Amino acid sequence: MRYGWMNSNGVECFNGVLKGARFLPITALTQMIYYRLVTYHDQRNQEINEAVSKGQPYTEYVMGALTKNVKSARRHHVTLINLDIGEFEVQTGRNGDRMHKGNNTQVVILKDRVCSCNKWQSFGFPCSHVLAACAFIRLSYAQFIEPYYRIYVYAQCHSYKFKAIPDEKYWSTFGTKIIPDPRCRRGQGRPKGSRRHTEMDLPNVQRPMQCGICHQEGHIRTTCLNKDRQRVPTRKNWCGICRSDGHNKKNCPTKPQPSNENL
């Protein structure tokens, strides 16, 4: 966010360089970025040489924008408010192509290098309102263009020369010992997962464990302190006929005996 303008030009520019390079191995990714930067700088140097040969003082972008702003400034009406600080009211003319544009008032202060439309502060070169104010008092607008738009400054940004990379077998060796970062070593135990847990990963509510000897919660029969004092009969010592403990169906005293008539 700058002067009320929000954009992601820097991010999109970098994404343009990395287009098609995602999910590549690190070596291939580095090579692709390097050679794309070489091509990018070579193209910009050719454009700079053409601009210098034409005697162009500013970049192509600024020259085109200024030409458009000068054309729009001819439809503005300027009123001088304070000459000491260069304060003006600029009544914009109605745009014939777009009827909803224009017919508003902007305030320009040349001393503070501000315009109420915020375009001058945002882009660094005069908007149409500033050009109209400069023309009203016959003042050159070149002094209000930021230096980084000048062609020689633009050339300095691309003055770095890349060098060809020889084959790896011709690389010079270095005696520096590389010490890996100990924090990058794999620690003991199971690696920590990167999955983010949600409510679906919460454990199910289960019954608390209960001892089968003393019937108390919090432990099981193998760790029960009363397992030697009290022995609860298991299913094997429970009779299914008389429903008593201490015997089973085979030796139950109440089990009916077969009569001699049935033999």
N, C-alpha and C positions, 0 to 999 in steps of 0.2 A: 504494500500500500504506500503510495507516494502522491501527495497533493490530491488525494481523493481518487487516484487512478490505481486500479489493481490489475496486475498482469503477471504472467509467468514466462516472459520472453527468454530470460536466461535459462530456465529449465528446458523450454522447448528447443532452444538452440543446441543445448547439450544432447538432448534426445535425438536431434537430427544427426549429430555426429555418431551416436551409438546405434542408429537404426540398422537392424540386421545383425548386430554384434551381440545380442543378448543370448545367454545360455551357452556361450562358447567357452572353451578352456581358457585359463588366464593368459597363457602364452599367445594363443590366437587372438584373444580379445585385445591384448596390448599391441600386437602387430597391426590389427585393423585400425585401431584408433590412431596409431602413429602415421600410417600411410594416408589415412583420410585427412589428417591435419596437414600433411605435406601437400596434398592436392588442393586443400582449401587455401593455404597460404600462397601457393603458386597462382591460383586464380585471382586472388586479391591483389597480388603484386602486378599482374597484367592490367587489371583495372586501374590501379594507381598510376602506372606508367602512361596509360592512355589519357588519364585526367591531367597529368602534368604536361604532356605534350600539347594539350588543348589550352593550357593556361587556366585551368579550372581551379579556383581558390578553395572550394569546399568539396565535400564528398557528394557523390551522385544523389544520395538520399536527401541531403539538405538542399541541394540546388533545385531538385524537383519540388520539394515542399515550399521553398521560398517563391518559386514561380507561381505556384497555386495560390499562396497567400497574398502575393502582390495583386493578382487578378481579383481576389475577393475584397482587398482593401479599397479598391476603387469605388465600391458601392457603399462605403461607410461614411458617416457624417461625424466629424470630430469637433468637440467643444473644449477649449482650453480652460482649465480650472485654476491651476497654480503653476506658473512657469518656473519658479525656483526649484521645485522638486519634480517637475515634468509630469504633473497630474492632468489627465484628460478623461473626458467622457466620450465614449465612442458608440454612436448609434449605428448598429449594423443594418445593412439593407436587406430586403427580402430576397431570398434566393428564388430565381425563376424556375429552377428545376424541381426544388423541394419547397413547397409553400409553407410547410410547418417549421422551416428553418429561418433564422434571421429575425429582424424587427425586435431586437433587445438591446440593452445598454450594458456595456462593459467599462470598467474603470482601469486605467493604465497609469502606473507610476514609474517613470523611467529611472528615477534615482534609486528606487528600491528594487528595480528589475522584476516587477510583479505585474500581472494582469489578472483580473477577476475570473477569467475563463480557465486559469491554471495551465494552459497549454505552454506558455512561455517558460514557466518554472519546471514543467514536467519534461519537455523535450530539449530545452537548452537553446532554442533559436526563436526569433520573434514570430508571434502569431500575426494574423491579419490586422488585429486591433493595434498592435505595436507598430506595424508598418504604416498604418494610416496616421498614427500620431507622429511618427518620425517625418512623414511626408508633409504633414501640416506645418511643422516648424523648420522644414528643410534640413533635417538632421540625418546623417548616414546611419543606417541600421547595422552596419558591419560590426560595430563595437559591441553590439548586444548578442552576438553569436558566440557560443562557448568555444574555447580554443581547441577542444578535442575534435571538433568537426572540420578543422582545417586539414587540407590534403597532406601537408608535410607531417602533421602529428599522426594522421592515419597511416602514413608510410612508415613511421617509426614503430608502430604496433606490429607491422609485418616485416620488419627488417631482419628478424632472426632467420638464419639460414640453417636448414636441416642438413644432416650428413647421412651418407649412405651407410648401411649396416652390413659389414662383411659377414662371411660365413662363420659359424660358431668356432670352427677349428682354428680360425685366425685371431680369435679374441686373446687379448693379453691376460695373463694370470695375475691375480692379486694375492699377496701374502696375508691379507687380513683374515683372521679366524672368525667365522660366523658363529655367534653364540645364540642358539634359539631362545625364544622367550619361554621361560619355564611355566608361565601361566597358560601357554597353549598346549602343554602336555596333557595327555589323557589321564585323568585321575583314576583312583581305584573304585571298584564297584560298577554298578550298572550306570551307563550314561543317562543324564537327565534329559527327558524328552522335552521337545519344544511345543507340544500340543497344549492348547489352552483348554482347561477343564471348564465345563458348564454344569448346569443343574442335572444334565443327563448322566454325569459321571458320579453323582452322589451315591454312596452305598445304600443298599436297601436296609430298612429297619428290621433287625432280627431279634428273636427272643433271647434274653440273657441266658447264659449257660447255667444249668441247674444240676446239682449233684444227685446221683441216684441212690446214695446211701442215707445222707441226712436231709435230703430234699431242700438244701439251702442254695441260694443263688450266689454266683461269683466264683465257683470252682466246679470241678468234675470229680468223679469217683476216684480217679487215679491219684488225685492230690488231696483227697479228703482226709482231715485229721481224725475222723471218727471211724475210719474203715476197719480198724482193728477192734474197736469197742462194740460196734453194732453191725450186724450182717443182715442186710435185707435180702430175703430169698429172691433169687432170680426166677426167670420163667421156667427153668428146668425143674425146680422144686415146688412147683405150683400145680395142684391137681385140677384137671378140667371136669371132674365128676362131682366131687364134694366141695370144690372151691376152697380147699384148705391148703396150707403151706406144709412143707416137710416131706411130701411124697408126690407122685405123679399118677397117671391113670393106670399104669401097669401094676403098681403095688397098693392101690387104694383099698382100704379095708371095706369100704362100702360098695365095692364093685360086685355086682351080682355074679355068683358062681354058676357055671353050667350044671344042670341037673343030669341024673343018670338016664332019664328018659330021652334026652336029646343026644346021648352018646350012641 
